[in-house]
Amino acid sequence: MENMYEELAELLEVDEVKDNEILSEFECWDSLTVLSIIAWASENYGKTLLAKDVNGVKTVGGLVALLK
């Protein structure tokens, strides 16, 4: 699980992420980041996410919950 947070931090271009952080407040948060997260989830966790799924969550913790 720790590795997931490290990978998300890399995708979000920060040193670390916490569950309560708001996704839209990350400087790099845009449609390309959403697509990167969708591809990452598929490749690394075998999860098929849609853009509406990712955009429907507000926090890092919500995003992690989609991957469980």
PDB file of N, H, CA, C and O in Angstrom:
ATOM      1  N   MET A   1       0.828  -1.198   0.000  1.00  0.00           N
ATOM      2  CA  MET A   1       0.000   0.000   0.000  1.00  0.00           C
ATOM      3  C   MET A   1       0.870   1.258   0.000  1.00  0.00           C
ATOM      4  O   MET A   1       0.550   2.252  -0.652  1.00  0.00           O
ATOM      5  N   GLU A   2       1.972   1.193   0.742  1.00  0.00           N
ATOM      6  H   GLU A   2       2.232   0.386   1.272  1.00  0.00           H
ATOM      7  CA  GLU A   2       2.877   2.340   0.802  1.00  0.00           C
ATOM      8  C   GLU A   2       3.398   2.685  -0.591  1.00  0.00           C
ATOM      9  O   GLU A   2       3.531   3.857  -0.946  1.00  0.00           O
ATOM     10  N   ASN A   3       3.689   1.656  -1.367  1.00  0.00           N
ATOM     11  H   ASN A   3       3.581   0.705  -1.079  1.00  0.00           H
ATOM     12  CA  ASN A   3       4.187   1.853  -2.721  1.00  0.00           C
ATOM     13  C   ASN A   3       3.153   2.602  -3.573  1.00  0.00           C
ATOM     14  O   ASN A   3       3.521   3.418  -4.419  1.00  0.00           O
ATOM     15  N   MET A   4       1.870   2.327  -3.352  1.00  0.00           N
ATOM     16  H   MET A   4       1.571   1.665  -2.665  1.00  0.00           H
ATOM     17  CA  MET A   4       0.810   3.003  -4.099  1.00  0.00           C
ATOM     18  C   MET A   4       0.869   4.510  -3.851  1.00  0.00           C
ATOM     19  O   MET A   4       0.728   5.300  -4.784  1.00  0.00           O
ATOM     20  N   TYR A   5       1.074   4.899  -2.619  1.00  0.00           N
ATOM     21  H   TYR A   5       1.189   4.256  -1.861  1.00  0.00           H
ATOM     22  CA  TYR A   5       1.155   6.323  -2.283  1.00  0.00           C
ATOM     23  C   TYR A   5       2.389   6.973  -2.907  1.00  0.00           C
ATOM     24  O   TYR A   5       2.343   8.117  -3.360  1.00  0.00           O
ATOM     25  N   GLU A   6       3.492   6.222  -2.924  1.00  0.00           N
ATOM     26  H   GLU A   6       3.530   5.293  -2.556  1.00  0.00           H
ATOM     27  CA  GLU A   6       4.703   6.742  -3.563  1.00  0.00           C
ATOM     28  C   GLU A   6       4.487   6.937  -5.062  1.00  0.00           C
ATOM     29  O   GLU A   6       4.915   7.940  -5.632  1.00  0.00           O
ATOM     30  N   GLU A   7       3.823   5.973  -5.695  1.00  0.00           N
ATOM     31  H   GLU A   7       3.475   5.158  -5.232  1.00  0.00           H
ATOM     32  CA  GLU A   7       3.538   6.072  -7.125  1.00  0.00           C
ATOM     33  C   GLU A   7       2.579   7.227  -7.424  1.00  0.00           C
ATOM     34  O   GLU A   7       2.760   7.954  -8.400  1.00  0.00           O
ATOM     35  N   LEU A   8       1.565   7.390  -6.582  1.00  0.00           N
ATOM     36  H   LEU A   8       1.417   6.799  -5.788  1.00  0.00           H
ATOM     37  CA  LEU A   8       0.644   8.513  -6.764  1.00  0.00           C
ATOM     38  C   LEU A   8       1.363   9.844  -6.601  1.00  0.00           C
ATOM     39  O   LEU A   8       1.103  10.792  -7.341  1.00  0.00           O
ATOM     40  N   ALA A   9       2.258   9.912  -5.640  1.00  0.00           N
ATOM     41  H   ALA A   9       2.469   9.142  -5.038  1.00  0.00           H
ATOM     42  CA  ALA A   9       3.026  11.143  -5.443  1.00  0.00           C
ATOM     43  C   ALA A   9       3.827  11.465  -6.699  1.00  0.00           C
ATOM     44  O   ALA A   9       3.916  12.623  -7.106  1.00  0.00           O
ATOM     45  N   GLU A  10       4.404  10.444  -7.306  1.00  0.00           N
ATOM     46  H   GLU A  10       4.331   9.503  -6.975  1.00  0.00           H
ATOM     47  CA  GLU A  10       5.163  10.671  -8.540  1.00  0.00           C
ATOM     48  C   GLU A  10       4.254  11.163  -9.660  1.00  0.00           C
ATOM     49  O   GLU A  10       4.608  12.091 -10.388  1.00  0.00           O
ATOM     50  N   LEU A  11       3.080  10.541  -9.798  1.00  0.00           N
ATOM     51  H   LEU A  11       2.793   9.787  -9.207  1.00  0.00           H
ATOM     52  CA  LEU A  11       2.131  10.972 -10.827  1.00  0.00           C
ATOM     53  C   LEU A  11       1.651  12.404 -10.597  1.00  0.00           C
ATOM     54  O   LEU A  11       1.402  13.146 -11.547  1.00  0.00           O
ATOM     55  N   LEU A  12       1.526  12.780  -9.330  1.00  0.00           N
ATOM     56  H   LEU A  12       1.729  12.177  -8.558  1.00  0.00           H
ATOM     57  CA  LEU A  12       1.036  14.112  -8.979  1.00  0.00           C
ATOM     58  C   LEU A  12       2.172  15.129  -8.813  1.00  0.00           C
ATOM     59  O   LEU A  12       1.950  16.280  -8.439  1.00  0.00           O
ATOM     60  N   GLU A  13       3.390  14.671  -9.100  1.00  0.00           N
ATOM     61  H   GLU A  13       3.571  13.736  -9.404  1.00  0.00           H
ATOM     62  CA  GLU A  13       4.573  15.539  -9.101  1.00  0.00           C
ATOM     63  C   GLU A  13       4.838  16.223  -7.765  1.00  0.00           C
ATOM     64  O   GLU A  13       5.145  17.413  -7.704  1.00  0.00           O
ATOM     65  N   VAL A  14       4.710  15.427  -6.686  1.00  0.00           N
ATOM     66  H   VAL A  14       4.461  14.460  -6.736  1.00  0.00           H
ATOM     67  CA  VAL A  14       5.000  15.912  -5.333  1.00  0.00           C
ATOM     68  C   VAL A  14       5.851  14.863  -4.616  1.00  0.00           C
ATOM     69  O   VAL A  14       6.023  13.750  -5.113  1.00  0.00           O
ATOM     70  N   ASP A  15       6.380  15.225  -3.446  1.00  0.00           N
ATOM     71  H   ASP A  15       6.240  16.130  -3.042  1.00  0.00           H
ATOM     72  CA  ASP A  15       7.226  14.297  -2.686  1.00  0.00           C
ATOM     73  C   ASP A  15       6.424  13.212  -1.983  1.00  0.00           C
ATOM     74  O   ASP A  15       6.861  12.064  -1.905  1.00  0.00           O
ATOM     75  N   GLU A  16       5.245  13.574  -1.468  1.00  0.00           N
ATOM     76  H   GLU A  16       4.890  14.507  -1.530  1.00  0.00           H
ATOM     77  CA  GLU A  16       4.399  12.595  -0.788  1.00  0.00           C
ATOM     78  C   GLU A  16       2.951  13.050  -0.838  1.00  0.00           C
ATOM     79  O   GLU A  16       2.659  14.228  -1.044  1.00  0.00           O
ATOM     80  N   VAL A  17       2.051  12.098  -0.646  1.00  0.00           N
ATOM     81  H   VAL A  17       2.288  11.141  -0.478  1.00  0.00           H
ATOM     82  CA  VAL A  17       0.622  12.410  -0.609  1.00  0.00           C
ATOM     83  C   VAL A  17       0.006  11.806   0.640  1.00  0.00           C
ATOM     84  O   VAL A  17       0.503  10.822   1.188  1.00  0.00           O
ATOM     85  N   LYS A  18      -1.089  12.419   1.080  1.00  0.00           N
ATOM     86  H   LYS A  18      -1.493  13.218   0.635  1.00  0.00           H
ATOM     87  CA  LYS A  18      -1.840  11.933   2.246  1.00  0.00           C
ATOM     88  C   LYS A  18      -3.300  11.779   1.838  1.00  0.00           C
ATOM     89  O   LYS A  18      -3.787  12.458   0.934  1.00  0.00           O
ATOM     90  N   ASP A  19      -3.979  10.879   2.523  1.00  0.00           N
ATOM     91  H   ASP A  19      -3.583  10.328   3.257  1.00  0.00           H
ATOM     92  CA  ASP A  19      -5.372  10.556   2.183  1.00  0.00           C
ATOM     93  C   ASP A  19      -6.289  11.765   2.102  1.00  0.00           C
ATOM     94  O   ASP A  19      -7.177  11.808   1.249  1.00  0.00           O
ATOM     95  N   ASN A  20      -6.094  12.735   2.962  1.00  0.00           N
ATOM     96  H   ASN A  20      -5.374  12.700   3.655  1.00  0.00           H
ATOM     97  CA  ASN A  20      -7.035  13.858   3.038  1.00  0.00           C
ATOM     98  C   ASN A  20      -6.740  14.999   2.062  1.00  0.00           C
ATOM     99  O   ASN A  20      -7.458  15.999   2.042  1.00  0.00           O
ATOM    100  N   GLU A  21      -5.692  14.853   1.259  1.00  0.00           N
ATOM    101  H   GLU A  21      -5.109  14.041   1.275  1.00  0.00           H
ATOM    102  CA  GLU A  21      -5.355  15.921   0.314  1.00  0.00           C
ATOM    103  C   GLU A  21      -6.341  15.957  -0.852  1.00  0.00           C
ATOM    104  O   GLU A  21      -6.732  14.920  -1.388  1.00  0.00           O
ATOM    105  N   ILE A  22      -6.730  17.165  -1.230  1.00  0.00           N
ATOM    106  H   ILE A  22      -6.413  18.008  -0.795  1.00  0.00           H
ATOM    107  CA  ILE A  22      -7.701  17.386  -2.302  1.00  0.00           C
ATOM    108  C   ILE A  22      -6.986  17.302  -3.654  1.00  0.00           C
ATOM    109  O   ILE A  22      -6.022  18.025  -3.905  1.00  0.00           O
ATOM    110  N   LEU A  23      -7.470  16.412  -4.513  1.00  0.00           N
ATOM    111  H   LEU A  23      -8.252  15.824  -4.309  1.00  0.00           H
ATOM    112  CA  LEU A  23      -6.815  16.198  -5.810  1.00  0.00           C
ATOM    113  C   LEU A  23      -6.742  17.464  -6.654  1.00  0.00           C
ATOM    114  O   LEU A  23      -5.709  17.749  -7.261  1.00  0.00           O
ATOM    115  N   SER A  24      -7.816  18.214  -6.692  1.00  0.00           N
ATOM    116  H   SER A  24      -8.654  17.983  -6.198  1.00  0.00           H
ATOM    117  CA  SER A  24      -7.858  19.412  -7.549  1.00  0.00           C
ATOM    118  C   SER A  24      -6.910  20.511  -7.082  1.00  0.00           C
ATOM    119  O   SER A  24      -6.674  21.473  -7.813  1.00  0.00           O
ATOM    120  N   GLU A  25      -6.366  20.382  -5.879  1.00  0.00           N
ATOM    121  H   GLU A  25      -6.558  19.601  -5.285  1.00  0.00           H
ATOM    122  CA  GLU A  25      -5.434  21.387  -5.363  1.00  0.00           C
ATOM    123  C   GLU A  25      -3.982  21.111  -5.761  1.00  0.00           C
ATOM    124  O   GLU A  25      -3.107  21.945  -5.531  1.00  0.00           O
ATOM    125  N   PHE A  26      -3.727  19.944  -6.355  1.00  0.00           N
ATOM    126  H   PHE A  26      -4.438  19.266  -6.541  1.00  0.00           H
ATOM    127  CA  PHE A  26      -2.379  19.675  -6.840  1.00  0.00           C
ATOM    128  C   PHE A  26      -2.136  20.513  -8.087  1.00  0.00           C
ATOM    129  O   PHE A  26      -2.992  20.602  -8.967  1.00  0.00           O
ATOM    130  N   GLU A  27      -0.973  21.120  -8.150  1.00  0.00           N
ATOM    131  H   GLU A  27      -0.278  21.048  -7.435  1.00  0.00           H
ATOM    132  CA  GLU A  27      -0.649  22.027  -9.252  1.00  0.00           C
ATOM    133  C   GLU A  27      -0.771  21.353 -10.620  1.00  0.00           C
ATOM    134  O   GLU A  27      -1.170  21.993 -11.593  1.00  0.00           O
ATOM    135  N   CYS A  28      -0.434  20.080 -10.695  1.00  0.00           N
ATOM    136  H   CYS A  28      -0.110  19.560  -9.905  1.00  0.00           H
ATOM    137  CA  CYS A  28      -0.430  19.379 -11.985  1.00  0.00           C
ATOM    138  C   CYS A  28      -1.781  18.754 -12.332  1.00  0.00           C
ATOM    139  O   CYS A  28      -1.903  18.119 -13.379  1.00  0.00           O
ATOM    140  N   TRP A  29      -2.793  18.915 -11.487  1.00  0.00           N
ATOM    141  H   TRP A  29      -2.694  19.431 -10.636  1.00  0.00           H
ATOM    142  CA  TRP A  29      -4.072  18.231 -11.703  1.00  0.00           C
ATOM    143  C   TRP A  29      -4.775  18.776 -12.944  1.00  0.00           C
ATOM    144  O   TRP A  29      -5.208  19.928 -12.974  1.00  0.00           O
ATOM    145  N   ASP A  30      -4.879  17.933 -13.961  1.00  0.00           N
ATOM    146  H   ASP A  30      -4.526  16.998 -13.937  1.00  0.00           H
ATOM    147  CA  ASP A  30      -5.582  18.286 -15.183  1.00  0.00           C
ATOM    148  C   ASP A  30      -6.006  17.002 -15.891  1.00  0.00           C
ATOM    149  O   ASP A  30      -5.825  15.908 -15.357  1.00  0.00           O
ATOM    150  N   SER A  31      -6.561  17.131 -17.070  1.00  0.00           N
ATOM    151  H   SER A  31      -6.709  18.020 -17.504  1.00  0.00           H
ATOM    152  CA  SER A  31      -7.072  15.956 -17.779  1.00  0.00           C
ATOM    153  C   SER A  31      -5.965  14.966 -18.145  1.00  0.00           C
ATOM    154  O   SER A  31      -6.209  13.761 -18.203  1.00  0.00           O
ATOM    155  N   LEU A  32      -4.771  15.455 -18.387  1.00  0.00           N
ATOM    156  H   LEU A  32      -4.572  16.434 -18.340  1.00  0.00           H
ATOM    157  CA  LEU A  32      -3.657  14.541 -18.685  1.00  0.00           C
ATOM    158  C   LEU A  32      -3.259  13.730 -17.461  1.00  0.00           C
ATOM    159  O   LEU A  32      -2.901  12.558 -17.578  1.00  0.00           O
ATOM    160  N   THR A  33      -3.322  14.343 -16.300  1.00  0.00           N
ATOM    161  H   THR A  33      -3.613  15.295 -16.204  1.00  0.00           H
ATOM    162  CA  THR A  33      -3.027  13.620 -15.072  1.00  0.00           C
ATOM    163  C   THR A  33      -4.079  12.543 -14.841  1.00  0.00           C
ATOM    164  O   THR A  33      -3.751  11.427 -14.436  1.00  0.00           O
ATOM    165  N   VAL A  34      -5.331  12.870 -15.094  1.00  0.00           N
ATOM    166  H   VAL A  34      -5.598  13.777 -15.423  1.00  0.00           H
ATOM    167  CA  VAL A  34      -6.408  11.883 -14.956  1.00  0.00           C
ATOM    168  C   VAL A  34      -6.140  10.698 -15.877  1.00  0.00           C
ATOM    169  O   VAL A  34      -6.277   9.549 -15.459  1.00  0.00           O
ATOM    170  N   LEU A  35      -5.761  10.963 -17.116  1.00  0.00           N
ATOM    171  H   LEU A  35      -5.649  11.897 -17.455  1.00  0.00           H
ATOM    172  CA  LEU A  35      -5.451   9.881 -18.057  1.00  0.00           C
ATOM    173  C   LEU A  35      -4.248   9.069 -17.590  1.00  0.00           C
ATOM    174  O   LEU A  35      -4.226   7.849 -17.750  1.00  0.00           O
ATOM    175  N   SER A  36      -3.264   9.722 -17.025  1.00  0.00           N
ATOM    176  H   SER A  36      -3.282  10.714 -16.895  1.00  0.00           H
ATOM    177  CA  SER A  36      -2.093   9.016 -16.491  1.00  0.00           C
ATOM    178  C   SER A  36      -2.488   8.101 -15.344  1.00  0.00           C
ATOM    179  O   SER A  36      -1.989   6.980 -15.244  1.00  0.00           O
ATOM    180  N   ILE A  37      -3.374   8.565 -14.484  1.00  0.00           N
ATOM    181  H   ILE A  37      -3.779   9.476 -14.565  1.00  0.00           H
ATOM    182  CA  ILE A  37      -3.843   7.753 -13.361  1.00  0.00           C
ATOM    183  C   ILE A  37      -4.636   6.554 -13.865  1.00  0.00           C
ATOM    184  O   ILE A  37      -4.498   5.454 -13.329  1.00  0.00           O
ATOM    185  N   ILE A  38      -5.461   6.750 -14.884  1.00  0.00           N
ATOM    186  H   ILE A  38      -5.573   7.644 -15.319  1.00  0.00           H
ATOM    187  CA  ILE A  38      -6.237   5.653 -15.466  1.00  0.00           C
ATOM    188  C   ILE A  38      -5.292   4.587 -16.025  1.00  0.00           C
ATOM    189  O   ILE A  38      -5.481   3.398 -15.772  1.00  0.00           O
ATOM    190  N   ALA A  39      -4.280   5.007 -16.781  1.00  0.00           N
ATOM    191  H   ALA A  39      -4.126   5.973 -16.987  1.00  0.00           H
ATOM    192  CA  ALA A  39      -3.312   4.067 -17.358  1.00  0.00           C
ATOM    193  C   ALA A  39      -2.515   3.363 -16.264  1.00  0.00           C
ATOM    194  O   ALA A  39      -2.296   2.154 -16.335  1.00  0.00           O
ATOM    195  N   TRP A  40      -2.086   4.108 -15.262  1.00  0.00           N
ATOM    196  H   TRP A  40      -2.264   5.090 -15.205  1.00  0.00           H
ATOM    197  CA  TRP A  40      -1.323   3.556 -14.144  1.00  0.00           C
ATOM    198  C   TRP A  40      -2.141   2.512 -13.388  1.00  0.00           C
ATOM    199  O   TRP A  40      -1.621   1.449 -13.046  1.00  0.00           O
ATOM    200  N   ALA A  41      -3.409   2.802 -13.126  1.00  0.00           N
ATOM    201  H   ALA A  41      -3.831   3.665 -13.404  1.00  0.00           H
ATOM    202  CA  ALA A  41      -4.275   1.866 -12.407  1.00  0.00           C
ATOM    203  C   ALA A  41      -4.443   0.572 -13.195  1.00  0.00           C
ATOM    204  O   ALA A  41      -4.439  -0.517 -12.622  1.00  0.00           O
ATOM    205  N   SER A  42      -4.588   0.695 -14.490  1.00  0.00           N
ATOM    206  H   SER A  42      -4.592   1.580 -14.956  1.00  0.00           H
ATOM    207  CA  SER A  42      -4.749  -0.482 -15.342  1.00  0.00           C
ATOM    208  C   SER A  42      -3.472  -1.319 -15.383  1.00  0.00           C
ATOM    209  O   SER A  42      -3.519  -2.536 -15.208  1.00  0.00           O
ATOM    210  N   GLU A  43      -2.352  -0.677 -15.610  1.00  0.00           N
ATOM    211  H   GLU A  43      -2.314   0.312 -15.752  1.00  0.00           H
ATOM    212  CA  GLU A  43      -1.075  -1.378 -15.746  1.00  0.00           C
ATOM    213  C   GLU A  43      -0.588  -2.000 -14.451  1.00  0.00           C
ATOM    214  O   GLU A  43      -0.057  -3.110 -14.452  1.00  0.00           O
ATOM    215  N   ASN A  44      -0.765  -1.288 -13.346  1.00  0.00           N
ATOM    216  H   ASN A  44      -1.197  -0.386 -13.345  1.00  0.00           H
ATOM    217  CA  ASN A  44      -0.179  -1.736 -12.079  1.00  0.00           C
ATOM    218  C   ASN A  44      -1.132  -2.464 -11.150  1.00  0.00           C
ATOM    219  O   ASN A  44      -0.692  -3.242 -10.303  1.00  0.00           O
ATOM    220  N   TYR A  45      -2.426  -2.227 -11.291  1.00  0.00           N
ATOM    221  H   TYR A  45      -2.783  -1.595 -11.979  1.00  0.00           H
ATOM    222  CA  TYR A  45      -3.385  -2.807 -10.357  1.00  0.00           C
ATOM    223  C   TYR A  45      -4.509  -3.572 -11.048  1.00  0.00           C
ATOM    224  O   TYR A  45      -5.400  -4.104 -10.387  1.00  0.00           O
ATOM    225  N   GLY A  46      -4.467  -3.626 -12.383  1.00  0.00           N
ATOM    226  H   GLY A  46      -3.743  -3.194 -12.920  1.00  0.00           H
ATOM    227  CA  GLY A  46      -5.487  -4.365 -13.121  1.00  0.00           C
ATOM    228  C   GLY A  46      -6.882  -3.779 -12.980  1.00  0.00           C
ATOM    229  O   GLY A  46      -7.874  -4.478 -13.186  1.00  0.00           O
ATOM    230  N   LYS A  47      -6.963  -2.511 -12.633  1.00  0.00           N
ATOM    231  H   LYS A  47      -6.157  -1.943 -12.466  1.00  0.00           H
ATOM    232  CA  LYS A  47      -8.251  -1.843 -12.446  1.00  0.00           C
ATOM    233  C   LYS A  47      -8.591  -1.002 -13.667  1.00  0.00           C
ATOM    234  O   LYS A  47      -7.748  -0.272 -14.188  1.00  0.00           O
ATOM    235  N   THR A  48      -9.822  -1.112 -14.111  1.00  0.00           N
ATOM    236  H   THR A  48     -10.507  -1.706 -13.687  1.00  0.00           H
ATOM    237  CA  THR A  48     -10.290  -0.296 -15.219  1.00  0.00           C
ATOM    238  C   THR A  48     -11.080   0.869 -14.648  1.00  0.00           C
ATOM    239  O   THR A  48     -12.183   0.693 -14.131  1.00  0.00           O
ATOM    240  N   LEU A  49     -10.509   2.049 -14.746  1.00  0.00           N
ATOM    241  H   LEU A  49      -9.613   2.192 -15.167  1.00  0.00           H
ATOM    242  CA  LEU A  49     -11.167   3.256 -14.268  1.00  0.00           C
ATOM    243  C   LEU A  49     -11.574   4.108 -15.458  1.00  0.00           C
ATOM    244  O   LEU A  49     -10.918   4.105 -16.499  1.00  0.00           O
ATOM    245  N   LEU A  50     -12.647   4.822 -15.288  1.00  0.00           N
ATOM    246  H   LEU A  50     -13.180   4.824 -14.443  1.00  0.00           H
ATOM    247  CA  LEU A  50     -13.083   5.798 -16.286  1.00  0.00           C
ATOM    248  C   LEU A  50     -12.751   7.188 -15.770  1.00  0.00           C
ATOM    249  O   LEU A  50     -12.587   7.391 -14.567  1.00  0.00           O
ATOM    250  N   ALA A  51     -12.654   8.137 -16.682  1.00  0.00           N
ATOM    251  H   ALA A  51     -12.788   7.972 -17.659  1.00  0.00           H
ATOM    252  CA  ALA A  51     -12.374   9.518 -16.270  1.00  0.00           C
ATOM    253  C   ALA A  51     -13.424  10.004 -15.279  1.00  0.00           C
ATOM    254  O   ALA A  51     -13.098  10.727 -14.337  1.00  0.00           O
ATOM    255  N   LYS A  52     -14.687   9.612 -15.482  1.00  0.00           N
ATOM    256  H   LYS A  52     -14.952   9.025 -16.247  1.00  0.00           H
ATOM    257  CA  LYS A  52     -15.732  10.060 -14.554  1.00  0.00           C
ATOM    258  C   LYS A  52     -15.525   9.470 -13.156  1.00  0.00           C
ATOM    259  O   LYS A  52     -15.896  10.095 -12.163  1.00  0.00           O
ATOM    260  N   ASP A  53     -14.931   8.266 -13.071  1.00  0.00           N
ATOM    261  H   ASP A  53     -14.629   7.758 -13.878  1.00  0.00           H
ATOM    262  CA  ASP A  53     -14.631   7.673 -11.768  1.00  0.00           C
ATOM    263  C   ASP A  53     -13.574   8.499 -11.038  1.00  0.00           C
ATOM    264  O   ASP A  53     -13.734   8.851  -9.870  1.00  0.00           O
ATOM    265  N   VAL A  54     -12.495   8.796 -11.753  1.00  0.00           N
ATOM    266  H   VAL A  54     -12.365   8.510 -12.703  1.00  0.00           H
ATOM    267  CA  VAL A  54     -11.397   9.559 -11.151  1.00  0.00           C
ATOM    268  C   VAL A  54     -11.855  10.973 -10.805  1.00  0.00           C
ATOM    269  O   VAL A  54     -11.545  11.484  -9.728  1.00  0.00           O
ATOM    270  N   ASN A  55     -12.585  11.597 -11.707  1.00  0.00           N
ATOM    271  H   ASN A  55     -12.836  11.182 -12.582  1.00  0.00           H
ATOM    272  CA  ASN A  55     -13.067  12.954 -11.446  1.00  0.00           C
ATOM    273  C   ASN A  55     -14.142  12.993 -10.366  1.00  0.00           C
ATOM    274  O   ASN A  55     -14.428  14.052  -9.806  1.00  0.00           O
ATOM    275  N   GLY A  56     -14.732  11.849 -10.076  1.00  0.00           N
ATOM    276  H   GLY A  56     -14.500  10.989 -10.531  1.00  0.00           H
ATOM    277  CA  GLY A  56     -15.782  11.786  -9.063  1.00  0.00           C
ATOM    278  C   GLY A  56     -15.270  11.751  -7.636  1.00  0.00           C
ATOM    279  O   GLY A  56     -16.032  11.965  -6.693  1.00  0.00           O
ATOM    280  N   VAL A  57     -13.982  11.482  -7.475  1.00  0.00           N
ATOM    281  H   VAL A  57     -13.363  11.309  -8.241  1.00  0.00           H
ATOM    282  CA  VAL A  57     -13.420  11.479  -6.123  1.00  0.00           C
ATOM    283  C   VAL A  57     -12.732  12.809  -5.861  1.00  0.00           C
ATOM    284  O   VAL A  57     -12.224  13.452  -6.779  1.00  0.00           O
ATOM    285  N   LYS A  58     -12.722  13.204  -4.619  1.00  0.00           N
ATOM    286  H   LYS A  58     -13.134  12.681  -3.873  1.00  0.00           H
ATOM    287  CA  LYS A  58     -12.174  14.520  -4.261  1.00  0.00           C
ATOM    288  C   LYS A  58     -10.785  14.444  -3.646  1.00  0.00           C
ATOM    289  O   LYS A  58     -10.004  15.389  -3.755  1.00  0.00           O
ATOM    290  N   THR A  59     -10.472  13.316  -2.996  1.00  0.00           N
ATOM    291  H   THR A  59     -11.107  12.549  -2.908  1.00  0.00           H
ATOM    292  CA  THR A  59      -9.234  13.238  -2.230  1.00  0.00           C
ATOM    293  C   THR A  59      -8.357  12.069  -2.690  1.00  0.00           C
ATOM    294  O   THR A  59      -8.800  11.180  -3.417  1.00  0.00           O
ATOM    295  N   VAL A  60      -7.112  12.104  -2.246  1.00  0.00           N
ATOM    296  H   VAL A  60      -6.752  12.826  -1.656  1.00  0.00           H
ATOM    297  CA  VAL A  60      -6.190  10.996  -2.499  1.00  0.00           C
ATOM    298  C   VAL A  60      -6.770   9.708  -1.913  1.00  0.00           C
ATOM    299  O   VAL A  60      -6.697   8.655  -2.546  1.00  0.00           O
ATOM    300  N   GLY A  61      -7.342   9.783  -0.719  1.00  0.00           N
ATOM    301  H   GLY A  61      -7.402  10.638  -0.205  1.00  0.00           H
ATOM    302  CA  GLY A  61      -7.937   8.611  -0.088  1.00  0.00           C
ATOM    303  C   GLY A  61      -9.079   8.031  -0.916  1.00  0.00           C
ATOM    304  O   GLY A  61      -9.235   6.813  -0.997  1.00  0.00           O
ATOM    305  N   GLY A  62      -9.869   8.896  -1.526  1.00  0.00           N
ATOM    306  H   GLY A  62      -9.742   9.886  -1.461  1.00  0.00           H
ATOM    307  CA  GLY A  62     -10.942   8.435  -2.396  1.00  0.00           C
ATOM    308  C   GLY A  62     -10.411   7.724  -3.621  1.00  0.00           C
ATOM    309  O   GLY A  62     -10.989   6.738  -4.077  1.00  0.00           O
ATOM    310  N   LEU A  63      -9.316   8.222  -4.149  1.00  0.00           N
ATOM    311  H   LEU A  63      -8.847   9.023  -3.778  1.00  0.00           H
ATOM    312  CA  LEU A  63      -8.681   7.599  -5.302  1.00  0.00           C
ATOM    313  C   LEU A  63      -8.126   6.228  -4.926  1.00  0.00           C
ATOM    314  O   LEU A  63      -8.281   5.263  -5.675  1.00  0.00           O
ATOM    315  N   VAL A  64      -7.489   6.147  -3.779  1.00  0.00           N
ATOM    316  H   VAL A  64      -7.364   6.931  -3.171  1.00  0.00           H
ATOM    317  CA  VAL A  64      -6.954   4.871  -3.303  1.00  0.00           C
ATOM    318  C   VAL A  64      -8.091   3.864  -3.113  1.00  0.00           C
ATOM    319  O   VAL A  64      -7.939   2.683  -3.427  1.00  0.00           O
ATOM    320  N   ALA A  65      -9.220   4.331  -2.603  1.00  0.00           N
ATOM    321  H   ALA A  65      -9.344   5.290  -2.348  1.00  0.00           H
ATOM    322  CA  ALA A  65     -10.370   3.438  -2.395  1.00  0.00           C
ATOM    323  C   ALA A  65     -10.865   2.845  -3.709  1.00  0.00           C
ATOM    324  O   ALA A  65     -11.336   1.708  -3.729  1.00  0.00           O
ATOM    325  N   LEU A  66     -10.770   3.591  -4.802  1.00  0.00           N
ATOM    326  H   LEU A  66     -10.388   4.515  -4.786  1.00  0.00           H
ATOM    327  CA  LEU A  66     -11.163   3.063  -6.114  1.00  0.00           C
ATOM    328  C   LEU A  66     -10.292   1.891  -6.532  1.00  0.00           C
ATOM    329  O   LEU A  66     -10.731   1.024  -7.288  1.00  0.00           O
ATOM    330  N   LEU A  67      -9.077   1.862  -6.050  1.00  0.00           N
ATOM    331  H   LEU A  67      -8.720   2.567  -5.436  1.00  0.00           H
ATOM    332  CA  LEU A  67      -8.118   0.838  -6.462  1.00  0.00           C
ATOM    333  C   LEU A  67      -8.166  -0.419  -5.610  1.00  0.00           C
ATOM    334  O   LEU A  67      -7.479  -1.396  -5.912  1.00  0.00           O
ATOM    335  N   LYS A  68      -8.950  -0.411  -4.573  1.00  0.00           N
ATOM    336  H   LYS A  68      -9.508   0.382  -4.328  1.00  0.00           H
ATOM    337  CA  LYS A  68      -9.047  -1.589  -3.688  1.00  0.00           C
ATOM    338  C   LYS A  68     -10.072  -2.563  -4.181  1.00  0.00           C
ATOM    339  O   LYS A  68     -10.283  -3.605  -3.561  1.00  0.00           O
TER     340      LYS A  68
END
